[in-house]
Amino acid sequence: MADGIVTLTSSTFDETIGGSTTAVVVDFWADWCGPCKQIAPILSEIAVENAGRLTVAKLNVDEHGDIAQRYGVMSIPTLLVFQDGEMKKRLVGAKPKGALMQELGEFLTSSQ
């Protein structure tokens, strides 16, 4: 987790989402996805800058398709925002950092 991003698997997904004290942004991605690679450094920046206020996680859809299927992820990158264990927002496609921060602002907790 050097870049501040948690890597999720089918076995850690529910526990991580349900046990988080902050909102969790899950990046559904794959190695072959160009736009996924494009937003990866942006998500790393967001994770580091908002540590303790927001959790950023990644889930590889090729390796853990069961989770992607459960949430109806049809195209990637898709970012799902979970709060208190429930999905609250879906963002599809690569977006610049400013646009992502605007979308995620409502989920940032005020203190660590």
C-alpha positions in Angstrom: 0.0 0.0 0.0 2.9 2.3 -0.7 0.8 4.5 -2.9 -2.0 4.7 -0.3 -4.2 2.4 -2.3 -5.6 -0.8 -0.8 -5.7 -3.8 -3.2 -9.0 -5.8 -2.8 -9.7 -9.4 -3.6 -13.0 -11.4 -3.6 -12.1 -12.6 -0.1 -11.2 -9.2 1.4 -13.8 -7.0 -0.4 -16.8 -7.3 2.0 -14.6 -7.1 5.1 -12.8 -4.0 3.9 -16.0 -2.2 2.7 -18.0 -3.1 5.8 -15.2 -2.4 8.3 -14.1 1.0 7.1 -14.6 4.1 9.2 -14.3 6.3 6.1 -15.9 6.2 2.7 -14.2 3.7 0.4 -13.7 4.5 -3.3 -13.2 1.2 -5.2 -11.5 1.4 -8.6 -12.7 -1.5 -10.8 -9.8 -1.9 -13.3 -7.8 -4.3 -15.5 -4.2 -4.4 -16.8 -5.3 -4.0 -20.4 -7.4 -0.9 -19.8 -5.8 2.4 -21.0 -8.1 4.8 -19.2 -7.5 2.7 -16.0 -3.8 3.4 -16.3 -4.6 7.0 -16.9 -6.4 7.6 -13.7 -4.2 5.3 -11.5 -1.7 8.1 -10.6 -4.6 10.5 -9.9 -6.2 8.0 -7.5 -2.8 7.5 -5.8 -2.6 11.3 -5.2 -6.1 11.4 -3.9 -5.4 8.4 -1.6 -2.2 10.0 -0.1 -3.7 13.6 0.2 -6.9 12.3 1.9 -5.4 9.5 4.1 -7.6 9.1 7.1 -10.5 10.9 5.5 -11.1 8.6 2.5 -10.0 5.1 1.6 -9.0 4.3 -2.0 -9.0 0.7 -3.1 -8.5 -1.2 -6.4 -10.2 -4.4 -7.6 -8.9 -6.2 -10.7 -12.0 -7.3 -12.7 -10.1 -10.0 -14.6 -9.1 -11.7 -11.3 -12.2 -11.0 -9.3 -15.1 -10.8 -11.8 -17.6 -12.1 -9.2 -17.4 -8.8 -7.4 -17.6 -6.8 -10.6 -20.7 -8.8 -11.6 -22.3 -8.4 -8.2 -22.2 -4.6 -8.6 -23.1 -4.6 -12.4 -19.7 -3.1 -13.5 -20.0 -3.3 -17.3 -17.2 -0.9 -18.3 -14.0 0.2 -16.7 -12.7 2.2 -15.1 -15.7 2.3 -12.8 -15.4 3.9 -9.4 -17.9 2.8 -6.8 -18.1 4.8 -3.6 -19.2 2.9 -0.4 -20.1 4.5 2.9 -21.2 2.5 5.9 -21.0 -0.7 3.8 -23.4 0.6 1.2 -22.8 1.7 -2.4 -23.6 5.4 -2.6 -22.2 6.6 -5.9 -21.0 5.2 -9.3 -18.6 7.1 -11.5 -17.8 5.6 -14.9 -14.8 6.5 -17.0 -11.6 8.4 -16.5 -12.0 11.9 -15.1 -9.4 14.6 -14.2 -8.5 15.0 -10.6 -10.6 18.2 -10.1 -13.7 16.5 -11.3 -13.1 13.4 -9.2 -12.5 15.5 -6.1 -15.7 17.4 -6.8 -17.6 14.1 -7.0 -15.9 12.7 -3.9 -16.2 15.9 -1.7 -19.4 14.9 0.0 -17.7 11.7 1.3 -14.6 13.2 2.8 -14.7 13.0 6.6 -13.8 16.2 8.3 -11.2 14.8 10.6 -8.9 11.8 11.0 
